Amino acid sequence: MFYPDFNFLFMKGSRDDKGWDPLILWVALFLLFFLMAGQGCYAQDPQASDSAVPMASPAGSGHAWSEGWYQDAWGYAQGVEEYQKTNKPLVVYINVGWCPYCRRFEKEVLSSPKVEDFMKDMIKVTINPETGDRENAIAAKYGVQGFPSFFLHPPQPGRAVQLYTGVMPEEFMAQIQQALR
């Protein structure tokens, strides 16, 4: 049976003969181990919440854009049930916590008083597909390929319309009006 020879780890030598000092090698291995086994660059922001509640609107405003929104798979089921019982449009906003475009859309569009007022009578659902399998399945059902994704179900049950999110509040409201016709 072949056994690897690790004697090179314990070689004594000077730097002139290109040998590795065992102490330096062991320190390097020790540091490498803790970089790979520890959180390293993959650590989550300690202030980030593990909950699926989307981020609030601009700092200091004291008002979260997501007030009155159903959250995640359970909320989606409630929203769909309400949609089927009423004649109200249903909007589904699919976003992830790490997405800067989602935060910008929330800050500039969803937090806009005009948009909040415009959507006040709609059934609103927000979903983060990274929070669970059920949420991920909902995103897959909509064919989400990027974030943020925003869908509108008109009052009459039918096919959902995907809306473009890279717009200003006025353009966003115009898209909704167009889709509701």
LINQUIBEL-V344124 format. One line per field, one symbol per residue. phi: phi as a letter, one per 40 degrees, with the letter a starting at -180 (. if undefined). psi: psi as a letter, one per 20 degrees, with the letter a starting at -180 (. if undefined). A space follows every 10 residues. Layout:
# LINQUIBEL-V344124
phi=???
psi=???
This chain:
# LINQUIBEL-V344124
phi=.cbccbcccb ccaccccgcb cdcccccccc ccdccccccf cccccccccc cccccccddg cgbccccgcc bfcccccccc ccdccbbbcb bbbbabcccc ccccccccbc ccdccdcccc cccbbbbbcc cicccccccc dcgcbabcbb bbbcdcdacc bcbcbcbcdc ccccccdccc c
psi=qppqojhhhj pprrihjkrp phggghgggg ggghhhhahc ijqqphiqqi rjprqraqpi hjpphjpjpq pagghggggg ggghhrkqqp qooprqhjoh hghgggghfh iphgggghjh jqpppppoii irhghhhggh hikpirqqpp qporhppbpq ppqpilrrgg hghhgggghi .
